[in-house]
Amino acid sequence: MIEHLNSKQKEVVTSPSRGNTLVLAGAGSGKTRVLVHRIIWLLQNNYISSNSILTLTFSNKAVSEIRNRVNNILDLCREKLIIDTFHGLAYRFLRTHYSDVNLPHNFQILDNEDQKYFVRRAMRNIHINERKNGVVRRSMNYINKNKERGIRPKDILKKDSIDSSDTDYFNIYLAYQKICDRSGLVDFSELILRAYELFSNNLDILRIYQKRFTHVLVDEFQDTSKLQYEWIKMIFQKSVGMTIVGDDDQSIYGWRGANPENMNYFLKDFPNSMVVRLEQNYRSTKNILQSANALISCNKKRFVKTLWTDTNPGEPICIYYGNDESDESRYIVKNIIDWKKSGGKFNQCAILYRRKRQSYFLEEALIKYSIPYHIHGDISFFKRKEVKETMSYLRLMFNRKDDESFEIAVNTPARGIGKKTMKIIRDNSKKYEIDMWQSCKRLLNTNRIRKNLRFSIKRFLDLIDLMDQESKDMPICEKVYYTFQKSGLSKMYGKKKDEISRMKVQNISTLVHFIKQFYEDIMMKDDSKDIFRPFPPYFVLSSEHNMKNSRNQYDHDAVNLMTIHASKGLEFPVVFISGMEEGIFPSKNEIDTDMAEERRLAYVGLTRAMKKLVLTCVSTRSDRGRKMYYSEPSRFISEIPRKYVKYAYFDNLD
């Protein structure tokens, strides 16, 4: 089973079942293969029950991949192997012990768009201008960062004083959390915080899980937040063995709480842990790896790793200097056309950038030369109008306190309930501190709304109750189709026979397929004896990020465009990284704050390339209508030794 593994991979897989191991897994070093074989080794050679092994990672794509690989080798029953994301596991804990953390049994998960809606609502409630540039985003950051550190509003109040610059953000946090608590709403950061509080306040529950999980494997450990690490340490400190896999050089999510220092904390908290470095790379050429090694070595506080490969050196990295974005885009397109002419495919090429708005000139050039392309993460499937509308009905049937879903569903299809009526409903909700559903019920017994509108509202409330009752015992996929039909959405979209309307109806079929796949790949079957029961059918934990990455990037012959953050975990034969200039990459927002993370992001970009890597920079770049002059290329270019580089200037494509 392990003959095809290299010596370091074997060392991890066959390490003693009693004891802890920190695996420093460099880019492209086969860490998923190692995790899979470690699980199998524990099951087959140590006779450990599959119910006692827990594997944690950060995406549903990774969950599905690990589960399928293990099942393909061992033919294990799905429900026996416990593999989950951090948020998924926290959700399961809270579903089982909701009353111990003061949640209703039907509490609802908020995605980022949902959270934005309720932050705006909180701001309106306390009369803070929500339209002020960037204030909603900054408020969400303030809320999430505090939660990721385990800080509640009451903890902030315990301080001698609140920083004057944070007063508004604190008040928004307080108002937002009141709305969430009243309506049974839980955002992503709250999931981890509530799960942490569950165990810290209920030692008897903590002991149940400490006894159950004897062996724990954690993937992408560098992406854990301070609170996630404390959570892991609390639950698993008494486990027989932990296998922690991560790469501090690929920690690029500091803006959402990731803390690569957790790897050092782990070694301090578990001092007898074995450390194994996976440095053999199976993805890139020698020139690409040596360039990446040189770049990342400029970060001083890191676990030293030197990636190597036994493949040929490959061609040098190409660094292109252009006059402006048009030059840059044409040069990239020229190289893509040359790749295609040499027998390659468009979908083997990826154009990466630091900021989304850099894609404009790139798209313009690709369109000009009739090159198909796909922007990863451009439009979320779950943000599409018809999907959001169908999900709003489902979520409202599950939880009548879900005000966002209420606002979407109540007048879709049109029921004559306009802005004035909605303002009355909102004001009444705010006045009595109740959800909109209860607000409507109160208003039905008053004359504040015209009789015909009261009739429309009552019909809507009755419809939701009826749909909930009729679909109670339906399989989830049937329930989605039923909701689309019964709500009137199908009829509304079916009136038009154009291609867009047909596509909207087709998207509901896609939604059903995705939910079915989610249950098959991620969920465990119901088992009354098992405290890990399936998710309810109303979920947002499977984000579009996981959905899109579950598709093979080679399914369609189109050039891939994405941010470097979105490229993590992917690989392409040909990679272009555009905008390699000071102020662009590294970002001017990070130059004085976290240059180490910017360098790690550049390292991630470089190590996506398998055969060919091109870095581009220009002397003049337009930014929101203004001309911005960059006096020098990115410092990251100068950190790559010249012996691995060749230089190029624009050669007219026409």
Sequence and secondary structure as in RCSB ss.txt:
>XXXX:A:sequence
MIEHLNSKQKEVVTSPSRGNTLVLAGAGSGKTRVLVHRIIWLLQNNYISSNSILTLTFSNKAVSEIRNRVNNILD
LCREKLIIDTFHGLAYRFLRTHYSDVNLPHNFQILDNEDQKYFVRRAMRNIHINERKNGVVRRSMNYINKNKERG
IRPKDILKKDSIDSSDTDYFNIYLAYQKICDRSGLVDFSELILRAYELFSNNLDILRIYQKRFTHVLVDEFQDTS
KLQYEWIKMIFQKSVGMTIVGDDDQSIYGWRGANPENMNYFLKDFPNSMVVRLEQNYRSTKNILQSANALISCNK
KRFVKTLWTDTNPGEPICIYYGNDESDESRYIVKNIIDWKKSGGKFNQCAILYRRKRQSYFLEEALIKYSIPYHI
HGDISFFKRKEVKETMSYLRLMFNRKDDESFEIAVNTPARGIGKKTMKIIRDNSKKYEIDMWQSCKRLLNTNRIR
KNLRFSIKRFLDLIDLMDQESKDMPICEKVYYTFQKSGLSKMYGKKKDEISRMKVQNISTLVHFIKQFYEDIMMK
DDSKDIFRPFPPYFVLSSEHNMKNSRNQYDHDAVNLMTIHASKGLEFPVVFISGMEEGIFPSKNEIDTDMAEERR
LAYVGLTRAMKKLVLTCVSTRSDRGRKMYYSEPSRFISEIPRKYVKYAYFDNLD
>XXXX:A:secstr
  TTS HHHHHHHTS SSS EEEEE TTS HHHHHHHHHHHHHHHS   GGGEEEEES HHHHHHHHHHHHHHH 
  GGGSEEEEHHHHHHHHHHHSGGGGT  TT EE  HHHHHHHHHHHHHHTT  TTSTTHHHHHHHHHHHHHHTT
  HHHHHTSS   GGGHHHHHHHHHHHHHHHHHTEE HHHHHHHHHHHHHH HHHHHHHHHH  EEEESSGGG B
HHHHHHHHHHHTT SEEEEEE GGG   GGGTB TTHHHHHHHHSTT EEEEE B SSS HHHHHHHHHHHTT  
SS     B SS   S EEEEEESSHHHHHHHHHHHHHHHHHTT  GGGEEEEESSGGGHHHHHHHHHHTT  EEE
TTSS GGGSHHHHHHHHHHHHHH TT HHHHHHHTTSS  S  HHHHHHHHHHHHHHT  HHHHHHHHTTSSSS 
HHHHHHHHHHHHHHHHHHHHTTTS HHHHHHHHHHHTSHHHHHHT  SHHHHHHHHHHHHHHHHHHHHHHHT   
  TT S     S   SS HHHHHHTS TTSS  EEEEEHHHHTT  EEEEEE   BTBTTTBTTTTTT HHHHHH
HHHHHHTTEEEEEEEEEESEEEETTEEEE SSB HHHHTS GGGEEEEE     
